[in-house]
Amino acid sequence: MTPDDRLAAEFAIGLLEGQDLLDARGRRASDPAFAKAVDWWEARLAPLLDTIPAVVPPEYLLARISAAMADTPDGGAEVVRLRQRVRFWQRGAAAGAIAASAALAALVLTPQNRTPADVPVRAASAPLVASIPIGDSALRLGVTYLPDRKELLVSASGLASDGVHDHELWLVPDGGGALRSLGVVQPGRERRVSLDPATAALIHDGSAMVLTREPLGGKPPAADAGPVVAEGSFDRV
């Protein structure tokens, strides 16, 4: 596993924080290869989380840690680091973090030099990914489709809202049929979208998508889709 693969994996399961997190978000928005690696890890970790039972720490544990820190001078480097860790734990769901770490460990402990590109994937469940460039900027919208779950992972971590418009992602069916909405993009966030069976059945390797500019909240029901601001297509991993 290369350093970039490891960084992508840590970003995908939420282990990064501070400047490391900001740097990774910037790379995902500007580096297509790194964005694809993050999408790869997200596509494989998400299904695994449902197979790992949650483990909840005892309720007394955090209180014991806080009491121990309160009795130690603030100048201690170890205490500072421990406080940083506690804040990180509090920000995440305990069960989700434990499950994600276990899933990552299962994937990382593969034979030496086995990278994401080398790991065999069953053809029936292979995810589809797209990295959609936004205008002439270095920003990109990352989209991963998980066929087995009929879900999309839409990452807009490098984008910012203008407070006036929203952007909506659409699937372009083969043969020029009516656009199928894949949901409103949430700037600066990663979103999981469950698809209805009819829409999911239209997605395949090479399926096209467009991103349109809409009023806040997305396209009004009686209106036509707004102007297209970006487009891309799915590729099989």
Secondary structure, DSSP 4 states (H G I P E B T S, - for coil): --HHHHHHHHHHTT---HHHHHHHHHHHHH-HHHHHHHHHHHHHHHHHHTTS---PPPHHHHHHHHHHHHTS-TT-HHHHHHHHHHHHHHHS-HHHHHHHHHHHHHHHSSSTT--GGGS---GGG--EEEEEE-TTSS-EEEEEEETTTTEEEEE-TT----SSEEEEEEEE-TTS---EEEEEE-TTSEEEEEPPHHHHTT--TT-EEEEEEEETTSS-TTSPP--EEEEEE-EE-
